[in-house]
Amino acid sequence: MDLDVNYVRSQFPVFATSRNTEAFFENAGGSYACRQTITALTDFYINTKVQPYAQYPASALGGQAMDHSRRRWADALGVDFSEVQFGPSTSINTYVLANAVKATLKPGDEVVVTNQDHEANTGALRRAATEAGATIREWRIDPETGLLDPSDLADLVGDNTKVVSFPHCSNIVGQENDVKALTAIAHAVGARVIVDGVSYAPHGFPDVADLGPDVYLFSLYKTYSVHQGLMVVRRGLLDELPNQGHFFNEGLLTKRLTPAGPDHAQEAAAGGVLDYVEDLAVHHGVAGASLRDSVAAVGHLWQEAEDRLAQPLLAWLADHPEVRLIGPSRQSGPLHRAPTVAFLPLNQSASELATKLVGLGVQISSGNFYAYRVLEGLGIDPEQGVVRASLVHYTSADDVALLLASLDQALA
Ligand SMILES: Cc1ncc(COP(=O)(O)O)c(C=O)c1O
């Protein structure tokens, strides 16, 4: 069964407002929230908005809701409860993580980073490695395609490699990297692996256990949920990293890498989106024996729907003489070509084109999207940037038709 987009859209309250008529293409910036997220957040604020984990009922219930949310995410991602960390954003999660990793590095050690990353997944780590006296080795994208070649990683790693960090999918190039195979290359030399899943997770929640990295991060506010960053740190590494929180919480694994302290309501509501996923699984007759199975089945539905939606757009942009499409022009092979479609207009600035598109009713934007190094690597001025149309599973075929018609007019 194909994804029932009408059912999907009925689960997003925004589509019951006048904004239902907007063609929204800034999903990679931040997605709409599903009903289940909003209900969980509202419930917490009405019924349990007190300091959690104390003995009195409202507090105890609040703490239970927070634990429930963490447990649901652990089940969905195939990891343990204590391995799921919530922080205010992925940027702060990587910042704290990098500071913890820094203490484990020494001169002579090597850290592999890419220039395909959003700055959040590379800047803090590069700084921490430099301060520790370690050597940074950069795994670079192909300047034409923007893709990372796995054989280059195999050449870069060696006995001194301690950490390898790369994106599951770039927020500009849109092509999924083979996390499982790349993790195996890094693990073979004993390196730890950090994966930025922010641009991948909106298109299917990952099976972190199966993929195998030591750290996997994504931003819940881009996955139909609350404004939090979720970071999985597997036990092997979590036990090794020095505590970044209060000294007396050293033994509490869910506090060691999140010194900011929790946003109780958002943490409790973070799991609401998994109820949405289960509702989708039931509606489409693909519910599995476990939450993890249902997450996988729904991920397939999302990706099939996205491929169908994005294909005409990718083909149109690839053929247009006044446009440079970034990333692959079609889905091929088992890895997902995420419908995060960035392109450079050749006859006007990215900002001019985006402004025209907005005038034609398309909600879209331009810039470097903090993927500064990616644009540099592609030979594009990061200060000028590109236009990015990012679709997700709730995007409608009508939205895409309006985008294509508007592009036709704005590029003429
Ligand atoms: C690929 C990627 N990584 C990391 C981030 C940073 O996430 P956050 O906004 O939660 O700090 C973003 C944000 O846009 C992103 O697109």
The ligand as an SDF file (V2000), in Angstrom:
LIG
                    3D

 16 16  0  0  0  0  0  0  0  0999 V2000
   22.7970   17.9690    9.0530 C   0  0  0  0  0  0  0  0  0  0  0  0
   22.6410   18.8120   10.2740 C   0  0  0  0  0  0  0  0  0  0  0  0
   23.3920   18.5470   11.3500 N   0  0  0  0  0  0  0  0  0  0  0  0
   23.2980   19.2520   12.4760 C   0  0  0  0  0  0  0  0  0  0  0  0
   22.4110   20.2960   12.5920 C   0  0  0  0  0  0  0  0  0  0  0  0
   22.3310   21.0580   13.8640 C   0  0  0  0  0  0  0  0  0  0  0  0
   21.1460   20.7380   14.5410 O   0  0  0  0  0  0  0  0  0  0  0  0
   20.5680   21.6720   15.6910 P   0  0  0  0  0  0  0  0  0  0  0  0
   19.8300   22.7760   15.0410 O   0  0  0  0  0  0  0  0  0  0  0  0
   19.6600   20.7500   16.4820 O   0  0  0  0  0  0  0  0  0  0  0  0
   21.7020   22.1480   16.5050 O   0  0  0  0  0  0  0  0  0  0  0  0
   21.5930   20.6270   11.5070 C   0  0  0  0  0  0  0  0  0  0  0  0
   20.6600   21.7590   11.5810 C   0  0  0  0  0  0  0  0  0  0  0  0
   20.1410   22.2560   10.6180 O   0  0  0  0  0  0  0  0  0  0  0  0
   21.7260   19.8590   10.3180 C   0  0  0  0  0  0  0  0  0  0  0  0
   20.9680   20.1180    9.2370 O   0  0  0  0  0  0  0  0  0  0  0  0
  1  2  1  0
  2  3  1  0
  2 15  2  0
  3  4  2  0
  4  5  1  0
  5  6  1  0
  5 12  2  0
  6  7  1  0
  7  8  1  0
  8  9  2  0
  8 10  1  0
  8 11  1  0
 12 13  1  0
 12 15  1  0
 13 14  2  0
 15 16  1  0
M  END
$$$$
